[in-house]
Amino acid sequence: MLDAHRSSILHLLGDPTSIPEDEAYQYYEDGLLVINEGRVVEVGSADRLLLSLPKDTNVINHSNTLLLPGFIDTHIHFPQSEIIAAHGKQLMDWLNELVFPAESKYGNKDYAELMADMFINQLLRNGTTTASVFCSVHPESVNALFEKCHEKNLRMIAGKVMMDRNCPVNLRDSAETSYRESKKLIERWHNRGRLRYAITPRFAVTSSPAQLDQVRQLMLEHPDAYLQTHLSENQDEISLVRKLFPEYKSYLDVYDQYGLLSQRSIFAHCLHLGIDEWHRLSETQSNIAFCPSSNLFLGSGLFPLEKAEERTINVGIGSDIGGGNNFSILQTLGDAYKVVQLRKEQMSPMKGIYLATLGGARTLGLSDKIGNFLPGKEADFVCLDKGATPLLKMRIEKCEDLWAEIFALSMLGDDRVVKQTWITGAKLHDRDVK
């Protein structure tokens, strides 16, 4: 039997900065999203589609809501959930004083499983249906997260952090153990259901040349796995990379010389890149996770979105928990707008929704599966309540068009706006059910 969700519906067909904005999206004020066995059958006007649906179709009415494809978080740290909103310093001190002590707990299987439940519930509560996730150095953290995600049929990417230097001894692996443990995790989880594995050297600061060699070997052996890491987040970090790898011409060049740039590579931050680095990211079709909330919180810098657009580099939005202060992609989009404003550039509301949905899917190489409501896509979607708070309700009532409504949602929205979250056509979060 078909399910048909009736509501206002919006989805993106392309990047509104590369094609005319009115061609980049479809909006149905009274729309219908038709689903069969977890996949989209059709989306369109309710008046038209209701005439052709079988009589036994299960029509689900959502009043005063907006249906969007599920939000995609392209960069987030599972073990840092518990240090969210902890008073921070700049990146390197913050890692040593807050992050590493928190991550040291995740070798405990029971603790990792407990926190995995909390983490996934927070994602769903905020409408995030897919994420690219850093676990801790412990295989237990990866197994705990993937087990919970598999139970809920989530499309999720994750990997064990690899780091063999410049970190506490109790969090240090080796080139050999990081290879062996990562390979075992890949064999267990990669392409199991909707799960994918990301080979995850934390960043060049914490990986020796020998470990980066092993990262390269893993990528050669598993060419359809992902590579995720950090790049050019903080000036002190960049200086340290220069000291550790004096023979290379730039931070990105370290990764480049080890063969780590590709369509499957996701680089978080990218705040202080040189011209050659931008060129190589574009040339290799590598991808960027834009993490505005953490960049502001840690005082790292302002991401130059226009430079990425000029070079047609895929960009997705990342909450970067726990440097980021909120699981809400809507709030993260609000911070993204402010970052772009500080750079005297422009980001339209539709561009924000693109970054959170189809742009994220393209960044993760999943746009054939998720990111919009084209027929055949997996039916992950979020139902937003436009009257969730008195302030939002008042502002929405004053909005003159869809553009203004979307902007209001990204500036005033948070988890209270997310009424329901659906995964392959199944409701996994309902705000109003206690």
Stockholm file with secondary structure:
# STOCKHOLM 1.0

chainA/1-434         MLDAHRSSILHLLGDPTSIPEDEAYQYYEDGLLVINEGRVVEVGSADRLLLSLPKDTNVINHSNTLLLPGFIDTHIHFPQSEIIAAHGKQLMDWLNELVFPAESKYGNKDYAELMADMFINQLLRNGTTTASVFCSVHPESVNALFEKCHEKNLRMIAGKVMMDRNCPVNLRDSAETSYRESKKLIERWHNRGRLRYAITPRFAVTSSPAQLDQVRQLMLEHPDAYLQTHLSENQDEISLVRKLFPEYKSYLDVYDQYGLLSQRSIFAHCLHLGIDEWHRLSETQSNIAFCPSSNLFLGSGLFPLEKAEERTINVGIGSDIGGGNNFSILQTLGDAYKVVQLRKEQMSPMKGIYLATLGGARTLGLSDKIGNFLPGKEADFVCLDKGATPLLKMRIEKCEDLWAEIFALSMLGDDRVVKQTWITGAKLHDRDVK
#=GR chainA/1-434 SS CCEEEEEEEEEESSCTTTSCHHHHEEEEEEEEEEEETTEEEEEEEHHHHHTTSCTTCEEEEEEEEEEEECEEEEEEEGGGGGGTTCCCCSHHHHIIIIIHHHHGGGGSHHHHHHHHHHHHHHHHHTTEEEEEEECCSSHHHHHHHHHHHHHTTCCEEEECEECCSSSCGGGCCCHHHHHHHHHHHHHHHTTSTTEEEEEEECCGGGCCHHHHHHHHHHHHHCTTSEEEEEESCCHHHHHHHHHHCTTSSSHHHHHHHTTCCSTTEEEEECCSCCHHHHHHHHHTTCEEEECHHHHHHTTCCCCCHHHHHHTTCCEEECCCBTTBSCSCHHHHHHHHHHHHHHTTCCCCHHHHHHHHTHHHHHHTTCTTTSSSCCTTSBCCEEEEETTSSHHHHHHHHHCCSHHHHHHHHHHHCCGGGEEEEEETTEEEEETTCC
#=GC SS_cons         CCEEEEEEEEEESSCTTTSCHHHHEEEEEEEEEEEETTEEEEEEEHHHHHTTSCTTCEEEEEEEEEEEECEEEEEEEGGGGGGTTCCCCSHHHHIIIIIHHHHGGGGSHHHHHHHHHHHHHHHHHTTEEEEEEECCSSHHHHHHHHHHHHHTTCCEEEECEECCSSSCGGGCCCHHHHHHHHHHHHHHHTTSTTEEEEEEECCGGGCCHHHHHHHHHHHHHCTTSEEEEEESCCHHHHHHHHHHCTTSSSHHHHHHHTTCCSTTEEEEECCSCCHHHHHHHHHTTCEEEECHHHHHHTTCCCCCHHHHHHTTCCEEECCCBTTBSCSCHHHHHHHHHHHHHHTTCCCCHHHHHHHHTHHHHHHTTCTTTSSSCCTTSBCCEEEEETTSSHHHHHHHHHCCSHHHHHHHHHHHCCGGGEEEEEETTEEEEETTCC
//
